[in-house]
Amino acid sequence: MKQTLKQLKQMVLELKQYFEKSLPLILIGVALGYAFANHLETQTKQVGFATVEDMSFLVQQLKDCRDNSGTLDGSY
């Protein structure tokens, strides 16, 4: 039991040291990712969302196409 506790304490200590060493790299990666995301955001154009009227129009067009497709006898 004591051996297991020693191994567990050693493992926790090693993990703590590993994270302490890797924390600066993680923070640098986060900072670079944040800067890159901001760069992309400033370069992209804003695209508006479709209104309810737009979506209703598109749905109606699809319904019309479906209804009229039977008159074509299967040919396009």
mmJSON file of the N, C-alpha and C atoms, coordinates in Angstrom:
{"data_MODEL":{"atom_site":{
"group_PDB":["ATOM","ATOM","ATOM","ATOM","ATOM","ATOM","ATOM","ATOM","ATOM","ATOM","ATOM","ATOM","ATOM","ATOM","ATOM","ATOM","ATOM","ATOM","ATOM","ATOM","ATOM","ATOM","ATOM","ATOM","ATOM","ATOM","ATOM","ATOM","ATOM","ATOM","ATOM","ATOM","ATOM","ATOM","ATOM","ATOM","ATOM","ATOM","ATOM","ATOM","ATOM","ATOM","ATOM","ATOM","ATOM","ATOM","ATOM","ATOM","ATOM","ATOM","ATOM","ATOM","ATOM","ATOM","ATOM","ATOM","ATOM","ATOM","ATOM","ATOM","ATOM","ATOM","ATOM","ATOM","ATOM","ATOM","ATOM","ATOM","ATOM","ATOM","ATOM","ATOM","ATOM","ATOM","ATOM","ATOM","ATOM","ATOM","ATOM","ATOM","ATOM","ATOM","ATOM","ATOM","ATOM","ATOM","ATOM","ATOM","ATOM","ATOM","ATOM","ATOM","ATOM","ATOM","ATOM","ATOM","ATOM","ATOM","ATOM","ATOM","ATOM","ATOM","ATOM","ATOM","ATOM","ATOM","ATOM","ATOM","ATOM","ATOM","ATOM","ATOM","ATOM","ATOM","ATOM","ATOM","ATOM","ATOM","ATOM","ATOM","ATOM","ATOM","ATOM","ATOM","ATOM","ATOM","ATOM","ATOM","ATOM","ATOM","ATOM","ATOM","ATOM","ATOM","ATOM","ATOM","ATOM","ATOM","ATOM","ATOM","ATOM","ATOM","ATOM","ATOM","ATOM","ATOM","ATOM","ATOM","ATOM","ATOM","ATOM","ATOM","ATOM","ATOM","ATOM","ATOM","ATOM","ATOM","ATOM","ATOM","ATOM","ATOM","ATOM","ATOM","ATOM","ATOM","ATOM","ATOM","ATOM","ATOM","ATOM","ATOM","ATOM","ATOM","ATOM","ATOM","ATOM","ATOM","ATOM","ATOM","ATOM","ATOM","ATOM","ATOM","ATOM","ATOM","ATOM","ATOM","ATOM","ATOM","ATOM","ATOM","ATOM","ATOM","ATOM","ATOM","ATOM","ATOM","ATOM","ATOM","ATOM","ATOM","ATOM","ATOM","ATOM","ATOM","ATOM","ATOM","ATOM","ATOM","ATOM","ATOM","ATOM","ATOM","ATOM","ATOM","ATOM","ATOM","ATOM","ATOM","ATOM","ATOM","ATOM","ATOM","ATOM","ATOM","ATOM","ATOM"],
"id":[1,2,3,4,5,6,7,8,9,10,11,12,13,14,15,16,17,18,19,20,21,22,23,24,25,26,27,28,29,30,31,32,33,34,35,36,37,38,39,40,41,42,43,44,45,46,47,48,49,50,51,52,53,54,55,56,57,58,59,60,61,62,63,64,65,66,67,68,69,70,71,72,73,74,75,76,77,78,79,80,81,82,83,84,85,86,87,88,89,90,91,92,93,94,95,96,97,98,99,100,101,102,103,104,105,106,107,108,109,110,111,112,113,114,115,116,117,118,119,120,121,122,123,124,125,126,127,128,129,130,131,132,133,134,135,136,137,138,139,140,141,142,143,144,145,146,147,148,149,150,151,152,153,154,155,156,157,158,159,160,161,162,163,164,165,166,167,168,169,170,171,172,173,174,175,176,177,178,179,180,181,182,183,184,185,186,187,188,189,190,191,192,193,194,195,196,197,198,199,200,201,202,203,204,205,206,207,208,209,210,211,212,213,214,215,216,217,218,219,220,221,222,223,224,225,226,227,228],
"type_symbol":["N","C","C","N","C","C","N","C","C","N","C","C","N","C","C","N","C","C","N","C","C","N","C","C","N","C","C","N","C","C","N","C","C","N","C","C","N","C","C","N","C","C","N","C","C","N","C","C","N","C","C","N","C","C","N","C","C","N","C","C","N","C","C","N","C","C","N","C","C","N","C","C","N","C","C","N","C","C","N","C","C","N","C","C","N","C","C","N","C","C","N","C","C","N","C","C","N","C","C","N","C","C","N","C","C","N","C","C","N","C","C","N","C","C","N","C","C","N","C","C","N","C","C","N","C","C","N","C","C","N","C","C","N","C","C","N","C","C","N","C","C","N","C","C","N","C","C","N","C","C","N","C","C","N","C","C","N","C","C","N","C","C","N","C","C","N","C","C","N","C","C","N","C","C","N","C","C","N","C","C","N","C","C","N","C","C","N","C","C","N","C","C","N","C","C","N","C","C","N","C","C","N","C","C","N","C","C","N","C","C","N","C","C","N","C","C","N","C","C","N","C","C","N","C","C","N","C","C"],
"label_atom_id":["N","CA","C","N","CA","C","N","CA","C","N","CA","C","N","CA","C","N","CA","C","N","CA","C","N","CA","C","N","CA","C","N","CA","C","N","CA","C","N","CA","C","N","CA","C","N","CA","C","N","CA","C","N","CA","C","N","CA","C","N","CA","C","N","CA","C","N","CA","C","N","CA","C","N","CA","C","N","CA","C","N","CA","C","N","CA","C","N","CA","C","N","CA","C","N","CA","C","N","CA","C","N","CA","C","N","CA","C","N","CA","C","N","CA","C","N","CA","C","N","CA","C","N","CA","C","N","CA","C","N","CA","C","N","CA","C","N","CA","C","N","CA","C","N","CA","C","N","CA","C","N","CA","C","N","CA","C","N","CA","C","N","CA","C","N","CA","C","N","CA","C","N","CA","C","N","CA","C","N","CA","C","N","CA","C","N","CA","C","N","CA","C","N","CA","C","N","CA","C","N","CA","C","N","CA","C","N","CA","C","N","CA","C","N","CA","C","N","CA","C","N","CA","C","N","CA","C","N","CA","C","N","CA","C","N","CA","C","N","CA","C","N","CA","C","N","CA","C","N","CA","C","N","CA","C","N","CA","C","N","CA","C","N","CA","C"],
"label_alt_id":[null,null,null,null,null,null,null,null,null,null,null,null,null,null,null,null,null,null,null,null,null,null,null,null,null,null,null,null,null,null,null,null,null,null,null,null,null,null,null,null,null,null,null,null,null,null,null,null,null,null,null,null,null,null,null,null,null,null,null,null,null,null,null,null,null,null,null,null,null,null,null,null,null,null,null,null,null,null,null,null,null,null,null,null,null,null,null,null,null,null,null,null,null,null,null,null,null,null,null,null,null,null,null,null,null,null,null,null,null,null,null,null,null,null,null,null,null,null,null,null,null,null,null,null,null,null,null,null,null,null,null,null,null,null,null,null,null,null,null,null,null,null,null,null,null,null,null,null,null,null,null,null,null,null,null,null,null,null,null,null,null,null,null,null,null,null,null,null,null,null,null,null,null,null,null,null,null,null,null,null,null,null,null,null,null,null,null,null,null,null,null,null,null,null,null,null,null,null,null,null,null,null,null,null,null,null,null,null,null,null,null,null,null,null,null,null,null,null,null,null,null,null,null,null,null,null,null,null],
"label_comp_id":["MET","MET","MET","LYS","LYS","LYS","GLN","GLN","GLN","THR","THR","THR","LEU","LEU","LEU","LYS","LYS","LYS","GLN","GLN","GLN","LEU","LEU","LEU","LYS","LYS","LYS","GLN","GLN","GLN","MET","MET","MET","VAL","VAL","VAL","LEU","LEU","LEU","GLU","GLU","GLU","LEU","LEU","LEU","LYS","LYS","LYS","GLN","GLN","GLN","TYR","TYR","TYR","PHE","PHE","PHE","GLU","GLU","GLU","LYS","LYS","LYS","SER","SER","SER","LEU","LEU","LEU","PRO","PRO","PRO","LEU","LEU","LEU","ILE","ILE","ILE","LEU","LEU","LEU","ILE","ILE","ILE","GLY","GLY","GLY","VAL","VAL","VAL","ALA","ALA","ALA","LEU","LEU","LEU","GLY","GLY","GLY","TYR","TYR","TYR","ALA","ALA","ALA","PHE","PHE","PHE","ALA","ALA","ALA","ASN","ASN","ASN","HIS","HIS","HIS","LEU","LEU","LEU","GLU","GLU","GLU","THR","THR","THR","GLN","GLN","GLN","THR","THR","THR","LYS","LYS","LYS","GLN","GLN","GLN","VAL","VAL","VAL","GLY","GLY","GLY","PHE","PHE","PHE","ALA","ALA","ALA","THR","THR","THR","VAL","VAL","VAL","GLU","GLU","GLU","ASP","ASP","ASP","MET","MET","MET","SER","SER","SER","PHE","PHE","PHE","LEU","LEU","LEU","VAL","VAL","VAL","GLN","GLN","GLN","GLN","GLN","GLN","LEU","LEU","LEU","LYS","LYS","LYS","ASP","ASP","ASP","CYS","CYS","CYS","ARG","ARG","ARG","ASP","ASP","ASP","ASN","ASN","ASN","SER","SER","SER","GLY","GLY","GLY","THR","THR","THR","LEU","LEU","LEU","ASP","ASP","ASP","GLY","GLY","GLY","SER","SER","SER","TYR","TYR","TYR"],
"label_asym_id":["A","A","A","A","A","A","A","A","A","A","A","A","A","A","A","A","A","A","A","A","A","A","A","A","A","A","A","A","A","A","A","A","A","A","A","A","A","A","A","A","A","A","A","A","A","A","A","A","A","A","A","A","A","A","A","A","A","A","A","A","A","A","A","A","A","A","A","A","A","A","A","A","A","A","A","A","A","A","A","A","A","A","A","A","A","A","A","A","A","A","A","A","A","A","A","A","A","A","A","A","A","A","A","A","A","A","A","A","A","A","A","A","A","A","A","A","A","A","A","A","A","A","A","A","A","A","A","A","A","A","A","A","A","A","A","A","A","A","A","A","A","A","A","A","A","A","A","A","A","A","A","A","A","A","A","A","A","A","A","A","A","A","A","A","A","A","A","A","A","A","A","A","A","A","A","A","A","A","A","A","A","A","A","A","A","A","A","A","A","A","A","A","A","A","A","A","A","A","A","A","A","A","A","A","A","A","A","A","A","A","A","A","A","A","A","A","A","A","A","A","A","A","A","A","A","A","A","A"],
"label_entity_id":["1","1","1","1","1","1","1","1","1","1","1","1","1","1","1","1","1","1","1","1","1","1","1","1","1","1","1","1","1","1","1","1","1","1","1","1","1","1","1","1","1","1","1","1","1","1","1","1","1","1","1","1","1","1","1","1","1","1","1","1","1","1","1","1","1","1","1","1","1","1","1","1","1","1","1","1","1","1","1","1","1","1","1","1","1","1","1","1","1","1","1","1","1","1","1","1","1","1","1","1","1","1","1","1","1","1","1","1","1","1","1","1","1","1","1","1","1","1","1","1","1","1","1","1","1","1","1","1","1","1","1","1","1","1","1","1","1","1","1","1","1","1","1","1","1","1","1","1","1","1","1","1","1","1","1","1","1","1","1","1","1","1","1","1","1","1","1","1","1","1","1","1","1","1","1","1","1","1","1","1","1","1","1","1","1","1","1","1","1","1","1","1","1","1","1","1","1","1","1","1","1","1","1","1","1","1","1","1","1","1","1","1","1","1","1","1","1","1","1","1","1","1","1","1","1","1","1","1"],
"label_seq_id":[1,1,1,2,2,2,3,3,3,4,4,4,5,5,5,6,6,6,7,7,7,8,8,8,9,9,9,10,10,10,11,11,11,12,12,12,13,13,13,14,14,14,15,15,15,16,16,16,17,17,17,18,18,18,19,19,19,20,20,20,21,21,21,22,22,22,23,23,23,24,24,24,25,25,25,26,26,26,27,27,27,28,28,28,29,29,29,30,30,30,31,31,31,32,32,32,33,33,33,34,34,34,35,35,35,36,36,36,37,37,37,38,38,38,39,39,39,40,40,40,41,41,41,42,42,42,43,43,43,44,44,44,45,45,45,46,46,46,47,47,47,48,48,48,49,49,49,50,50,50,51,51,51,52,52,52,53,53,53,54,54,54,55,55,55,56,56,56,57,57,57,58,58,58,59,59,59,60,60,60,61,61,61,62,62,62,63,63,63,64,64,64,65,65,65,66,66,66,67,67,67,68,68,68,69,69,69,70,70,70,71,71,71,72,72,72,73,73,73,74,74,74,75,75,75,76,76,76],
"pdbx_PDB_ins_code":[null,null,null,null,null,null,null,null,null,null,null,null,null,null,null,null,null,null,null,null,null,null,null,null,null,null,null,null,null,null,null,null,null,null,null,null,null,null,null,null,null,null,null,null,null,null,null,null,null,null,null,null,null,null,null,null,null,null,null,null,null,null,null,null,null,null,null,null,null,null,null,null,null,null,null,null,null,null,null,null,null,null,null,null,null,null,null,null,null,null,null,null,null,null,null,null,null,null,null,null,null,null,null,null,null,null,null,null,null,null,null,null,null,null,null,null,null,null,null,null,null,null,null,null,null,null,null,null,null,null,null,null,null,null,null,null,null,null,null,null,null,null,null,null,null,null,null,null,null,null,null,null,null,null,null,null,null,null,null,null,null,null,null,null,null,null,null,null,null,null,null,null,null,null,null,null,null,null,null,null,null,null,null,null,null,null,null,null,null,null,null,null,null,null,null,null,null,null,null,null,null,null,null,null,null,null,null,null,null,null,null,null,null,null,null,null,null,null,null,null,null,null,null,null,null,null,null,null],
"Cartn_x":[0.828,0.0,0.87,1.945,2.842,3.544,3.895,4.565,3.649,2.375,1.41,1.234,1.179,1.048,2.28,3.456,4.693,4.688,4.271,4.213,3.203,2.079,1.049,1.547,2.21,2.769,3.828,4.663,5.706,5.072,4.031,3.359,2.717,2.092,1.48,2.552,3.66,4.756,5.318,5.476,5.976,4.997,3.703,2.695,2.703,2.854,2.904,4.107,5.247,6.439,6.273,5.64,5.406,4.528,3.433,2.532,3.172,4.005,4.702,5.653,6.293,7.203,6.44,5.293,4.566,3.601,3.334,2.396,2.792,4.053,4.404,4.14,4.398,4.118,2.623,1.84,0.386,-0.097,0.403,-0.009,0.42,1.606,2.059,1.146,0.796,-0.109,-1.475,-1.982,-3.281,-3.199,-2.136,-1.972,-1.861,-1.09,-0.967,-2.301,-3.004,-4.316,-5.304,-5.284,-6.174,-5.825,-4.547,-4.117,-4.505,-4.341,-4.698,-6.203,-6.998,-8.453,-8.889,-8.266,-8.588,-8.203,-7.074,-6.629,-7.641,-8.114,-9.091,-10.412,-10.791,-12.061,-12.068,-10.935,-10.879,-10.859,-10.472,-10.375,-11.621,-12.499,-13.684,-14.793,-15.601,-16.744,-17.919,-18.687,-19.866,-20.961,-21.553,-22.621,-23.896,-24.92,-26.192,-26.916,-27.832,-28.635,-29.919,-30.447,-31.69,-32.848,-33.76,-34.946,-35.991,-37.061,-38.162,-38.789,-38.88,-39.428,-38.561,-37.242,-36.334,-36.534,-36.604,-36.745,-38.111,-39.164,-40.494,-40.5,-39.844,-39.757,-39.048,-37.928,-37.186,-37.988,-38.702,-39.517,-40.621,-41.232,-42.287,-41.734,-40.544,-39.92,-39.669,-39.198,-38.958,-40.261,-41.323,-42.626,-43.121,-42.963,-43.382,-42.602,-41.312,-40.489,-40.941,-41.225,-41.67,-43.014,-43.931,-45.252,-45.168,-44.292,-44.182,-43.326,-42.578,-41.698,-42.479,-43.706,-44.543,-44.987,-45.028,-45.487,-44.407,-43.193,-42.088,-41.914,-42.718,-42.653,-41.281,-40.645,-39.379,-38.181,-38.384,-37.241,-36.924,-35.677,-35.256,-34.929],
"Cartn_y":[-1.194,0.0,1.254,1.238,2.394,2.587,1.48,1.536,2.184,1.823,2.376,3.873,4.292,5.712,6.493,5.891,6.545,6.699,5.633,5.692,6.74,6.815,7.782,9.206,9.433,10.752,11.126,10.168,10.418,10.759,10.037,10.277,11.673,12.053,13.374,14.454,14.25,15.208,15.351,14.234,14.278,14.992,14.731,15.415,16.921,17.293,18.706,19.375,18.724,19.283,19.374,18.365,18.372,19.552,19.764,20.867,22.22,22.305,23.563,23.901,22.876,23.102,23.421,22.791,22.969,24.155,24.74,25.848,27.038,27.458,28.572,28.27,27.044,26.672,26.694,26.24,26.265,27.704,28.583,29.985,30.672,30.341,30.904,30.43,29.161,28.619,29.279,29.508,30.175,31.6,32.305,33.687,33.749,32.842,32.813,32.472,31.522,31.164,32.312,33.029,34.173,35.273,35.541,36.574,36.19,34.921,34.459,34.548,34.188,34.273,35.727,36.647,38.063,38.54,38.069,38.434,37.961,36.725,36.2,36.946,37.296,37.983,39.35,40.034,41.356,41.265,40.127,39.989,39.398,38.822,38.207,39.241,39.063,39.945,39.414,40.327,39.928,39.492,38.369,37.842,37.902,38.488,38.601,37.274,37.166,35.958,36.108,35.016,35.034,35.386,36.183,36.545,35.446,35.574,34.616,34.705,35.905,36.068,35.345,35.469,34.79,33.285,32.75,31.303,30.841,31.627,31.268,31.238,32.221,32.258,31.007,30.644,29.464,28.189,28.068,26.879,26.807,27.938,27.961,27.568,28.043,27.682,26.183,25.602,24.153,23.378,23.848,23.183,23.255,24.424,24.573,23.634,23.529,22.623,21.183,20.803,19.426,19.171,20.137,19.962,19.914,20.696,20.757,19.633,18.958,17.913,16.721,16.527,15.414,15.612,16.863,17.128,16.893,16.635,16.433,14.981,14.096,12.657,12.062,12.523,11.965,12.519,13.381,13.968,15.328,15.679,16.95,17.911],
"Cartn_z":[0.0,0.0,0.0,0.819,0.871,-0.458,-1.088,-2.388,-3.424,-3.4,-4.341,-4.113,-2.86,-2.54,-2.996,-2.81,-3.256,-4.77,-5.461,-6.92,-7.384,-6.7,-7.053,-6.818,-5.679,-5.388,-6.413,-6.784,-7.78,-9.135,-9.5,-10.765,-10.784,-9.685,-9.593,-9.669,-9.019,-9.053,-10.473,-11.158,-12.539,-13.46,-13.275,-14.082,-13.827,-12.571,-12.203,-12.877,-12.843,-13.474,-14.993,-15.575,-17.015,-17.416,-16.66,-16.985,-16.725,-15.713,-15.455,-16.607,-17.165,-18.284,-19.57,-19.772,-21.023,-20.997,-19.846,-19.761,-20.64,-20.648,-21.54,-23.016,-23.434,-24.828,-25.122,-24.17,-24.336,-24.459,-23.601,-23.633,-24.927,-25.415,-26.695,-27.824,-27.804,-28.818,-28.772,-27.573,-27.432,-27.968,-27.621,-28.074,-29.596,-30.195,-31.652,-32.322,-31.761,-32.305,-32.216,-31.099,-30.911,-31.903,-32.096,-33.041,-34.472,-34.817,-36.154,-36.383,-35.374,-35.496,-35.683,-34.954,-35.122,-36.511,-37.01,-38.351,-39.389,-39.263,-40.209,-40.108,-38.89,-38.681,-39.348,-39.328,-39.941,-41.459,-42.006,-43.454,-44.101,-43.322,-43.905,-44.033,-45.049,-45.255,-44.452,-43.924,-43.168,-44.14,-43.862,-44.698,-43.881,-44.469,-43.749,-43.702,-42.774,-42.633,-43.441,-43.877,-44.639,-43.713,-44.222,-43.443,-43.603,-42.85,-42.948,-44.34,-44.865,-46.215,-47.252,-47.116,-48.046,-47.991,-46.781,-46.629,-47.133,-46.886,-47.378,-48.9,-49.522,-50.983,-51.515,-50.891,-51.348,-51.174,-50.063,-49.83,-50.875,-51.174,-52.184,-53.553,-53.886,-55.161,-55.238,-54.137,-54.117,-54.261,-53.602,-53.726,-55.165,-55.791,-57.179,-58.094,-57.873,-58.675,-58.507,-57.271,-57.014,-57.687,-57.581,-58.182,-59.704,-60.29,-61.748,-62.324,-61.496,-62.019,-62.54,-62.07,-62.564,-63.978,-64.444,-65.82,-66.854,-66.42,-67.352,-67.78,-67.257,-67.562,-67.256,-66.226,-65.816,-66.54,-67.557,-68.263,-67.663,-67.72,-67.155,-68.234],
"occupancy":[1.0,1.0,1.0,1.0,1.0,1.0,1.0,1.0,1.0,1.0,1.0,1.0,1.0,1.0,1.0,1.0,1.0,1.0,1.0,1.0,1.0,1.0,1.0,1.0,1.0,1.0,1.0,1.0,1.0,1.0,1.0,1.0,1.0,1.0,1.0,1.0,1.0,1.0,1.0,1.0,1.0,1.0,1.0,1.0,1.0,1.0,1.0,1.0,1.0,1.0,1.0,1.0,1.0,1.0,1.0,1.0,1.0,1.0,1.0,1.0,1.0,1.0,1.0,1.0,1.0,1.0,1.0,1.0,1.0,1.0,1.0,1.0,1.0,1.0,1.0,1.0,1.0,1.0,1.0,1.0,1.0,1.0,1.0,1.0,1.0,1.0,1.0,1.0,1.0,1.0,1.0,1.0,1.0,1.0,1.0,1.0,1.0,1.0,1.0,1.0,1.0,1.0,1.0,1.0,1.0,1.0,1.0,1.0,1.0,1.0,1.0,1.0,1.0,1.0,1.0,1.0,1.0,1.0,1.0,1.0,1.0,1.0,1.0,1.0,1.0,1.0,1.0,1.0,1.0,1.0,1.0,1.0,1.0,1.0,1.0,1.0,1.0,1.0,1.0,1.0,1.0,1.0,1.0,1.0,1.0,1.0,1.0,1.0,1.0,1.0,1.0,1.0,1.0,1.0,1.0,1.0,1.0,1.0,1.0,1.0,1.0,1.0,1.0,1.0,1.0,1.0,1.0,1.0,1.0,1.0,1.0,1.0,1.0,1.0,1.0,1.0,1.0,1.0,1.0,1.0,1.0,1.0,1.0,1.0,1.0,1.0,1.0,1.0,1.0,1.0,1.0,1.0,1.0,1.0,1.0,1.0,1.0,1.0,1.0,1.0,1.0,1.0,1.0,1.0,1.0,1.0,1.0,1.0,1.0,1.0,1.0,1.0,1.0,1.0,1.0,1.0,1.0,1.0,1.0,1.0,1.0,1.0,1.0,1.0,1.0,1.0,1.0,1.0],
"B_iso_or_equiv":[0.0,0.0,0.0,0.0,0.0,0.0,0.0,0.0,0.0,0.0,0.0,0.0,0.0,0.0,0.0,0.0,0.0,0.0,0.0,0.0,0.0,0.0,0.0,0.0,0.0,0.0,0.0,0.0,0.0,0.0,0.0,0.0,0.0,0.0,0.0,0.0,0.0,0.0,0.0,0.0,0.0,0.0,0.0,0.0,0.0,0.0,0.0,0.0,0.0,0.0,0.0,0.0,0.0,0.0,0.0,0.0,0.0,0.0,0.0,0.0,0.0,0.0,0.0,0.0,0.0,0.0,0.0,0.0,0.0,0.0,0.0,0.0,0.0,0.0,0.0,0.0,0.0,0.0,0.0,0.0,0.0,0.0,0.0,0.0,0.0,0.0,0.0,0.0,0.0,0.0,0.0,0.0,0.0,0.0,0.0,0.0,0.0,0.0,0.0,0.0,0.0,0.0,0.0,0.0,0.0,0.0,0.0,0.0,0.0,0.0,0.0,0.0,0.0,0.0,0.0,0.0,0.0,0.0,0.0,0.0,0.0,0.0,0.0,0.0,0.0,0.0,0.0,0.0,0.0,0.0,0.0,0.0,0.0,0.0,0.0,0.0,0.0,0.0,0.0,0.0,0.0,0.0,0.0,0.0,0.0,0.0,0.0,0.0,0.0,0.0,0.0,0.0,0.0,0.0,0.0,0.0,0.0,0.0,0.0,0.0,0.0,0.0,0.0,0.0,0.0,0.0,0.0,0.0,0.0,0.0,0.0,0.0,0.0,0.0,0.0,0.0,0.0,0.0,0.0,0.0,0.0,0.0,0.0,0.0,0.0,0.0,0.0,0.0,0.0,0.0,0.0,0.0,0.0,0.0,0.0,0.0,0.0,0.0,0.0,0.0,0.0,0.0,0.0,0.0,0.0,0.0,0.0,0.0,0.0,0.0,0.0,0.0,0.0,0.0,0.0,0.0,0.0,0.0,0.0,0.0,0.0,0.0,0.0,0.0,0.0,0.0,0.0,0.0],
"pdbx_formal_charge":[null,null,null,null,null,null,null,null,null,null,null,null,null,null,null,null,null,null,null,null,null,null,null,null,null,null,null,null,null,null,null,null,null,null,null,null,null,null,null,null,null,null,null,null,null,null,null,null,null,null,null,null,null,null,null,null,null,null,null,null,null,null,null,null,null,null,null,null,null,null,null,null,null,null,null,null,null,null,null,null,null,null,null,null,null,null,null,null,null,null,null,null,null,null,null,null,null,null,null,null,null,null,null,null,null,null,null,null,null,null,null,null,null,null,null,null,null,null,null,null,null,null,null,null,null,null,null,null,null,null,null,null,null,null,null,null,null,null,null,null,null,null,null,null,null,null,null,null,null,null,null,null,null,null,null,null,null,null,null,null,null,null,null,null,null,null,null,null,null,null,null,null,null,null,null,null,null,null,null,null,null,null,null,null,null,null,null,null,null,null,null,null,null,null,null,null,null,null,null,null,null,null,null,null,null,null,null,null,null,null,null,null,null,null,null,null,null,null,null,null,null,null,null,null,null,null,null,null],
"auth_seq_id":[1,1,1,2,2,2,3,3,3,4,4,4,5,5,5,6,6,6,7,7,7,8,8,8,9,9,9,10,10,10,11,11,11,12,12,12,13,13,13,14,14,14,15,15,15,16,16,16,17,17,17,18,18,18,19,19,19,20,20,20,21,21,21,22,22,22,23,23,23,24,24,24,25,25,25,26,26,26,27,27,27,28,28,28,29,29,29,30,30,30,31,31,31,32,32,32,33,33,33,34,34,34,35,35,35,36,36,36,37,37,37,38,38,38,39,39,39,40,40,40,41,41,41,42,42,42,43,43,43,44,44,44,45,45,45,46,46,46,47,47,47,48,48,48,49,49,49,50,50,50,51,51,51,52,52,52,53,53,53,54,54,54,55,55,55,56,56,56,57,57,57,58,58,58,59,59,59,60,60,60,61,61,61,62,62,62,63,63,63,64,64,64,65,65,65,66,66,66,67,67,67,68,68,68,69,69,69,70,70,70,71,71,71,72,72,72,73,73,73,74,74,74,75,75,75,76,76,76],
"auth_comp_id":["MET","MET","MET","LYS","LYS","LYS","GLN","GLN","GLN","THR","THR","THR","LEU","LEU","LEU","LYS","LYS","LYS","GLN","GLN","GLN","LEU","LEU","LEU","LYS","LYS","LYS","GLN","GLN","GLN","MET","MET","MET","VAL","VAL","VAL","LEU","LEU","LEU","GLU","GLU","GLU","LEU","LEU","LEU","LYS","LYS","LYS","GLN","GLN","GLN","TYR","TYR","TYR","PHE","PHE","PHE","GLU","GLU","GLU","LYS","LYS","LYS","SER","SER","SER","LEU","LEU","LEU","PRO","PRO","PRO","LEU","LEU","LEU","ILE","ILE","ILE","LEU","LEU","LEU","ILE","ILE","ILE","GLY","GLY","GLY","VAL","VAL","VAL","ALA","ALA","ALA","LEU","LEU","LEU","GLY","GLY","GLY","TYR","TYR","TYR","ALA","ALA","ALA","PHE","PHE","PHE","ALA","ALA","ALA","ASN","ASN","ASN","HIS","HIS","HIS","LEU","LEU","LEU","GLU","GLU","GLU","THR","THR","THR","GLN","GLN","GLN","THR","THR","THR","LYS","LYS","LYS","GLN","GLN","GLN","VAL","VAL","VAL","GLY","GLY","GLY","PHE","PHE","PHE","ALA","ALA","ALA","THR","THR","THR","VAL","VAL","VAL","GLU","GLU","GLU","ASP","ASP","ASP","MET","MET","MET","SER","SER","SER","PHE","PHE","PHE","LEU","LEU","LEU","VAL","VAL","VAL","GLN","GLN","GLN","GLN","GLN","GLN","LEU","LEU","LEU","LYS","LYS","LYS","ASP","ASP","ASP","CYS","CYS","CYS","ARG","ARG","ARG","ASP","ASP","ASP","ASN","ASN","ASN","SER","SER","SER","GLY","GLY","GLY","THR","THR","THR","LEU","LEU","LEU","ASP","ASP","ASP","GLY","GLY","GLY","SER","SER","SER","TYR","TYR","TYR"],
"auth_asym_id":["A","A","A","A","A","A","A","A","A","A","A","A","A","A","A","A","A","A","A","A","A","A","A","A","A","A","A","A","A","A","A","A","A","A","A","A","A","A","A","A","A","A","A","A","A","A","A","A","A","A","A","A","A","A","A","A","A","A","A","A","A","A","A","A","A","A","A","A","A","A","A","A","A","A","A","A","A","A","A","A","A","A","A","A","A","A","A","A","A","A","A","A","A","A","A","A","A","A","A","A","A","A","A","A","A","A","A","A","A","A","A","A","A","A","A","A","A","A","A","A","A","A","A","A","A","A","A","A","A","A","A","A","A","A","A","A","A","A","A","A","A","A","A","A","A","A","A","A","A","A","A","A","A","A","A","A","A","A","A","A","A","A","A","A","A","A","A","A","A","A","A","A","A","A","A","A","A","A","A","A","A","A","A","A","A","A","A","A","A","A","A","A","A","A","A","A","A","A","A","A","A","A","A","A","A","A","A","A","A","A","A","A","A","A","A","A","A","A","A","A","A","A","A","A","A","A","A","A"],
"auth_atom_id":["N","CA","C","N","CA","C","N","CA","C","N","CA","C","N","CA","C","N","CA","C","N","CA","C","N","CA","C","N","CA","C","N","CA","C","N","CA","C","N","CA","C","N","CA","C","N","CA","C","N","CA","C","N","CA","C","N","CA","C","N","CA","C","N","CA","C","N","CA","C","N","CA","C","N","CA","C","N","CA","C","N","CA","C","N","CA","C","N","CA","C","N","CA","C","N","CA","C","N","CA","C","N","CA","C","N","CA","C","N","CA","C","N","CA","C","N","CA","C","N","CA","C","N","CA","C","N","CA","C","N","CA","C","N","CA","C","N","CA","C","N","CA","C","N","CA","C","N","CA","C","N","CA","C","N","CA","C","N","CA","C","N","CA","C","N","CA","C","N","CA","C","N","CA","C","N","CA","C","N","CA","C","N","CA","C","N","CA","C","N","CA","C","N","CA","C","N","CA","C","N","CA","C","N","CA","C","N","CA","C","N","CA","C","N","CA","C","N","CA","C","N","CA","C","N","CA","C","N","CA","C","N","CA","C","N","CA","C","N","CA","C","N","CA","C","N","CA","C","N","CA","C","N","CA","C","N","CA","C","N","CA","C","N","CA","C"],
"pdbx_PDB_model_num":[1,1,1,1,1,1,1,1,1,1,1,1,1,1,1,1,1,1,1,1,1,1,1,1,1,1,1,1,1,1,1,1,1,1,1,1,1,1,1,1,1,1,1,1,1,1,1,1,1,1,1,1,1,1,1,1,1,1,1,1,1,1,1,1,1,1,1,1,1,1,1,1,1,1,1,1,1,1,1,1,1,1,1,1,1,1,1,1,1,1,1,1,1,1,1,1,1,1,1,1,1,1,1,1,1,1,1,1,1,1,1,1,1,1,1,1,1,1,1,1,1,1,1,1,1,1,1,1,1,1,1,1,1,1,1,1,1,1,1,1,1,1,1,1,1,1,1,1,1,1,1,1,1,1,1,1,1,1,1,1,1,1,1,1,1,1,1,1,1,1,1,1,1,1,1,1,1,1,1,1,1,1,1,1,1,1,1,1,1,1,1,1,1,1,1,1,1,1,1,1,1,1,1,1,1,1,1,1,1,1,1,1,1,1,1,1,1,1,1,1,1,1,1,1,1,1,1,1]
}}}
